[in-house]
């Protein structure tokens, strides 16, 4: 059943998933702006892991309200959100071709889930 509560949870789940992925990528030190070792790196890992754990439990809760094939359609937003967040916060360069591919993937997942 779609209502304001489930829509907020869906948006929150995708936000914390993208946040977790970007934080873990940043903590790994493999981006353009390396993180210093020690507590700062551990903090980024902690935020990433906490975000991914939050996503997992929100996702489990959402399974109570949606069929899995309908719920999975919202995962189509994840590539777009992660690409946007990595370009914005990690200063990664994303080509027009990669953006096009992400949009097509998201659109394809939504089409499969709806029909």
N, C-alpha and C positions, 0 to 999 in steps of 0.2 A: 504494500500500500504506500503510495507516494503522498507524503504530506511535508509540511515545512521541516519537521524534525528529521525525517529521513533525508531530505535534500541537504540540510545543513550537515548531517553526518557524512553524506556522500562527498560534499565539497571538502569537509575537514579531512576525510580519509585521503583524498588525492593531494591535498596540501601537505599533510604530514609525510606522505610517501615521497613526494618531490623534495621536501625539506631534508628528510633522512638521507636520500641518495646524494644530494648536493653536499651535505655536511660530511658524509663519509668520504666522498671524493676529495673534498678540501683537506680533510684530516690525513688522507693518504699521502699528501704532499706531491701529487702528480699533476698539479695545475700550474698556471702561470705565476701564482702568488704562493710560494711555499710557506708552510706553517712551521714555526720554531718547535723544536723538540720539547718534551716535558709536559707540564701541566696544560699548556695551551692545546697541544695536539690531543691529549687525553680528553680535554673538554669538548673538542670538536667530535671526537669519536663517541663520547657519551651522549651528546645531543643527537647525533646520527642514529645511534642504537636506540635511544629512547623514542625518537620519532618513528623508526621502523616498528618498534614494539607497539606503539600507540596505533599505528596503521593496522597492524595485525589484529588487535583486539576490537578496533572499530569495525574492521572488515567482518570479523566473526559475528559481531552484533548485527550488522547489516544483513547478514545471511538469513536472519530471522524474518526479515521483511520482504525480501526479493528472491525470486528464482535465480539461481546462479548464472544462467545464461543472460538474464536481464542485468544483473549486477555487474557482470564482467564487461558490459558495454562501457561502463564508466572508467574502466581501466584504459580505454582508448585515449583518455585525456592525459594519462601519465607521460607518454613520450613528448607531448607538446609542453607540458608543465616543466618537465626536467630539462628539456632543451632551452626553454625560455629562462629558467632559473640559472642554468649553467652559463648561458650567455650574459645574463645580468650580473650574477654574483661572482662567477669564476672567470669572467672575461674570455670565455671560449668563443672561438670564431665558428659560426655555423653557416654553411653555405645555403644558397637558395634551394639547391637540389636536396639537401638534407631536410630543410623545412618542408619542402613539397612532399618528400617521402613520409615524414611524420604526420602530415595532414592526411595523406592517403591511407596510412595505417589506421589512424583514428577513425576516419570515415568508414573504412572497411569493417572494423570491429563493430561500429554502431550498426551498420547495415546487417551484418550477420546476426547480431543480437536482436534486432527488431523484427526480422523476418524468419 
